[in-house]
Structures are given as structure tokens and as C-alpha cells.
Amino acid sequence: MAVSYKKLWKLLIDKEMMKKDLRAMTGVSTTTMSRLSKDENVSTEILSKICSALNCDVGDIMEFVPDKKEEQ
């Protein structure tokens, strides 16, 4: 299973926020933001910081999607 953060980006749009605003609120690095943008794994600590800042649940910012290999 792969991870997708599309829900996070949609939530930021709904809240009229930019990625830099999220970085300022959470203190996460540009490297971590890059990892999120590429749908790469990040620590649960980072996910917790984002959820706290946005007042949401982890399911509101990410989801697991089948790997392309698994779809075949």
C-alpha cells in the first residue's frame, strides 16, 4: 500500500492556506514538506503536528492507496 496526501492539500485549499503557512504552524522542514508533496512516508510525529495545527484527524489528511504493482 502507498500513501497519498491529496486530502491534506485539499484541506489547505479549503482553509485558504498555503504550504508555507502549514510549515510556520507546525515547524516542519522544507524537506518534510517535499516528502509530503511526493506522497512519501513521514513519521507519525509529523502527522500528529499537522493534525494538531489543522484541528483534524489523520484520516482527514492522508489515505492508503493500492500500489500500482498490486493492481495488476
C-alpha positions, 0 to 999 in steps of 0.5 A, spaced: 500 500 500 502 507 498 500 513 501 497 519 498 496 526 501 491 529 496 486 530 502 491 534 506 492 539 500 485 539 499 484 541 506 489 547 505 485 549 499 479 549 503 482 553 509 485 558 504 492 556 506 498 555 503 504 550 504 508 555 507 503 557 512 502 549 514 510 549 515 510 556 520 504 552 524 507 546 525 515 547 524 516 542 519 522 542 514 522 544 507 524 537 506 518 534 510 514 538 506 517 535 499 516 528 502 509 530 503 508 533 496 511 526 493 506 522 497 512 519 501 512 516 508 513 521 514 513 519 521 507 519 525 510 525 529 509 529 523 502 527 522 500 528 529 503 536 528 499 537 522 493 534 525 494 538 531 495 545 527 489 543 522 484 541 528 483 534 524 484 527 524 489 523 520 484 520 516 482 527 514 489 528 511 492 522 508 489 515 505 492 508 503 492 507 496 493 500 492 500 500 489 500 500 482 504 493 482 498 490 486 493 492 481 495 488 476 
